[in-house]
């Protein structure tokens, strides 16, 4: 049994698709952001506000290391690729799926979401972050699923089909 790591920008569907894939393949599912929130007993926003982004990224790195031997479907946080150490760790996983969607789709999905600290920036800063991370996701991905205009079920099917190759 292989593991599957799902990366992508915030709002790309990592948690939804990860859970669907895990259910269909009868594998454990780990949502890294939710697990960090549970361990810290704080929301991601609270962690950022109280301890800062660097602290959160450290938690993320340690959790990624801890999960490297797991045979599960793992949904990462959108910024997991910001650290070169994390990019190196990601290359040790069996499969890394990049859920790729357009900036317009992300903007639509996140328009009412105020729970994401890095999305509270100006439109120009949001776009710059999106473009920067998109290149980083491409670097670590074993395969890419373009999700614009696809249902969650269609994306899940594509991920599972690739996994079973």
Phi, psi and omega in degrees: 000132180262162172260159178230127175250134180248122179241162178158169182292158176305136180085003182279348177105017184303314183291314181297309182293318179303315180293320178296316179298314180300317179297314182295325182266001181055048180242157174295149178241134177234121172260107186302318180298315180295321179294319177297316178301318180295314181295321183273347184057038179212153173285164177302317179301318179294319178300314179299314184292317185278315188251340180096164182295321182300320179297314179299316181298326175296317176299318181298315180298314181297318180295319178300318176300315182298329183270356188298334179261001182286148174254081186211174173262125187239123174263121181269169169283157183298333183263012183304330183277000181291333180259132179297327177300319179294321178299320178295316179298318181301327180292347179274348179281155183298311182218136176238116181258126176261115174275106186257128174216165185287159176298323179299319178295316179299314180301319179295314182294327186258006187302331180249009185268114178250016183268356185253110186304320184279352178272353182277009180278175177292162179303320179295320180291323177299313180297318180298318178296316179302311182295320179297311184291326181303318178295322180290322177298319179301322182296325186262349188284136169280327178205157184238136173241116177279118192261348179304135177068015175246146175283165177301322180295320179293320178295316179302316180299318179296318180296314181296318179301318178293317181302322186275000177295000000 
